[in-house]
Amino acid sequence: MHYRIFISTAMTTATLPMSIRLPSADRASLAELARLEKRSASALATEAIREMIIRKRERMEWLRSCQEADRHMDETGSHVTHSEVMNWLDSLSTPHPIPTPQCHQ
């Protein structure tokens, strides 16, 4: 069974042209994917770049939150040990998971 999914990619802001260099094999692969999806290579490239920007922003935010947590631990000494976390994670696949470990000094 096949389903066709339509995703709205309508731009609400002005678009600007951009030139990128691709190795010939990648360009050929992009052209083939565009042909198979019945979309333009430009539309696929735009979608890929947009998804990459989202992933990179999410990763940067995750790293920022890790740095903030590290700073907080340095300042307060509040932490959860590796074994406490691993025991909790292992319990999640059992019928009776243990409570989430609590921070301590």
C-alpha positions in Angstrom: 0.0 0.0 0.0 1.4 3.4 -0.9 0.5 6.8 0.5 1.2 10.1 -0.9 2.1 12.7 1.7 1.9 16.4 0.8 3.9 18.8 2.9 3.3 22.5 2.5 6.6 24.2 1.8 5.0 27.5 0.9 7.4 30.3 1.7 6.0 33.1 3.8 9.1 35.3 3.3 11.1 36.3 0.2 13.6 33.8 -1.1 17.0 34.6 -2.4 19.1 32.6 -4.9 22.1 30.8 -3.6 24.8 29.0 -5.5 26.4 25.8 -4.0 29.0 23.5 -5.4 28.3 19.8 -5.4 30.5 16.9 -6.5 29.1 15.5 -9.7 28.1 12.2 -8.1 26.0 14.1 -5.5 24.5 16.3 -8.2 23.5 13.2 -10.2 22.0 11.6 -7.0 20.0 14.7 -6.3 18.7 14.9 -9.8 17.7 11.2 -9.6 15.9 11.8 -6.3 14.2 14.8 -7.7 13.0 12.8 -10.7 11.7 10.0 -8.5 9.9 12.4 -6.2 8.6 14.5 -9.0 10.1 17.6 -7.4 12.8 20.0 -8.4 16.4 19.4 -7.3 16.2 23.0 -5.9 13.2 22.1 -3.7 15.0 19.0 -2.4 18.1 20.9 -1.6 16.1 23.7 0.1 14.3 21.1 2.2 17.6 19.4 3.2 19.3 22.7 4.1 16.2 23.7 6.2 16.3 20.3 8.0 20.0 20.6 8.6 19.6 24.1 10.1 16.9 22.8 12.5 19.1 19.8 13.6 22.1 22.1 14.1 20.1 24.6 16.2 18.7 21.8 18.3 22.2 20.4 18.8 23.5 23.8 19.8 20.7 24.2 22.3 21.4 20.7 23.7 25.1 21.6 24.1 24.2 24.9 25.8 21.9 23.0 28.2 24.7 20.5 29.0 27.1 23.4 29.7 24.5 25.0 32.0 24.0 21.7 33.8 27.7 21.3 34.2 28.0 24.8 35.6 25.1 24.2 38.0 26.8 21.0 39.2 30.1 22.8 39.7 28.4 25.6 41.7 26.1 23.4 43.8 27.6 20.0 43.9 24.2 18.5 43.2 24.4 15.4 41.1 23.2 11.9 40.3 25.8 9.1 39.9 26.2 7.1 36.8 25.2 3.9 38.5 22.0 5.5 39.8 21.1 6.6 36.3 22.0 3.2 34.8 19.9 1.3 37.4 17.0 3.6 36.7 17.3 3.2 33.0 17.6 -0.6 33.3 14.5 -0.7 35.4 12.4 1.1 32.7 12.2 -2.1 30.7 10.8 -4.1 33.6 7.3 -4.4 34.9 8.2 -2.4 38.0 10.5 0.6 37.1 12.2 2.3 40.0 11.5 6.1 40.6 13.7 8.6 38.8 16.9 9.2 40.8 17.0 12.4 42.8 19.9 14.8 42.9 22.1 14.8 46.0 25.3 16.4 47.2 
